[in-house]
Amino acid sequence: MVVSKDSNESKATFTPISQEQEGSFKELKAIATETIITACQWFPSLAGIATEGKLGSNQQIAQEFEIAIRHVGKLQNKFKEAFRAIINLTNSGDFDLKIITNKPGNATKLTGIYKGRS
């Protein structure tokens, strides 16, 4: 189904997708999935999406995870700095902040435990 709204004054319209258009929907879904992964700069294997021509081996997933965690780590540092600033402004005293990231496939090993003290 497709719901579209032309402007604020017009009502939303409902357009059913017929059986003849089912292939178009599958293509649209594939394009949307690829576009979302590209826009978010994420890895299909980490999103659980199979990629043709790639086996998605444990080594590939581990390598992509390490790349992703380096990127996410920068964002975590920005979050921690903002959190510390709020704690300092409110004079809330000591705090512990831990961001725990588990490696895929092995939840017992941690890539890092991040601690902050005000």
HELIX and SHEET records of a PDB file:
HELIX    1   1 GLN A   19  GLN A   21  5                                   3    
HELIX    2   2 GLU A   22  ALA A   39  1                                  18    
HELIX    3   3 ASN A   58  THR A   90  1                                  33    
SHEET    1   A 2 VAL A   2  SER A   4  0                                        
SHEET    2   A 2 THR A  13  THR A  15 -1                                        
SHEET    1   B 2 ILE A  99  LYS A 103  0                                        
SHEET    2   B 2 ASN A 106  TYR A 114 -1                                        
END                                                                             
